[in-house]
Amino acid sequence: MSLQATHLRFSLSIKDDLGVSDMEKYVAGSIYPDTRYLSGVSRKLTHNLDYFAGKKDLGDFEKGWLSHIVADLAFYEIVEEKFGDLILYEDYEQQVLVMAAIKIVQDMEDFSSFDIQPVIDHLDYFETRFHEDERKVSEYNGIIKHLYKGKAKIAAEDYLEMRRRMGRTAENNAQVKKKLIELHRDDTLIENIKSNFEDMMDLYRDEYRAALADKGIGVFGKSDG
């Protein structure tokens, strides 16, 4: 649901709760579910929280994977609450375009809010869980590295290039760019989108940590931070 700077920022923020020891595996796991865009694995498999139910001894790659799913759940809940009026189109394609634009705006903000560079090379590592073509998983990680690595600033055009490398058409990218321009006509709206991450973290601390523990996923700590 979110883009990967958002996922990485979120994952790094909750790593102590998850008791992470191997950062390379954890970081790689935190973007793993979205490798499905190239591997073709069903989202019902890669984003299924029930996969972790009852598991007490997750590896660090799985902890990163879990953090991704939690971030997506939080993101969707926050966006639906804050921007429901923007995504209530009868046309599903328009909903997708608006969501894509919102995700880009937030990801740009999250990219600028933490130092991604020390962890980006961890994406040289990968694992698979559903007999995916390893070349496709590695290709996905490489696209994400190319998007962020070595950059002090990131622009909307960088995201459109990433989308092109993922197989999006020029027409689709043009539509997303148009939505981005529309969103940026409202400064208050943009600032509201930029605050999504803090809202996600509040939701995580207030509800998601305890909810996951109740499902028997015994990896969450008791920190209130």
Secondary structure, DSSP 8 states (H G I E B T S, - for coil): ---HHHHHHHHHHHHHHHT---HHHHHHHHHGGGGHHHH---HHHHT-GGGGTT-----HHHHHHHHHHHHHHHHHHHHHHHHHHHH--SSHHHHHHHHHHHHHHHHHHHHTTS--HHHHGGGG----SS---HHHHHHHHHHHHHHHTT-SS--HHHHHHHHHHTT--HHHHHHHHHHHHHHTT-HHHHHHHHTHHHHHHHHIIIIIHHHHHHTT-TT------
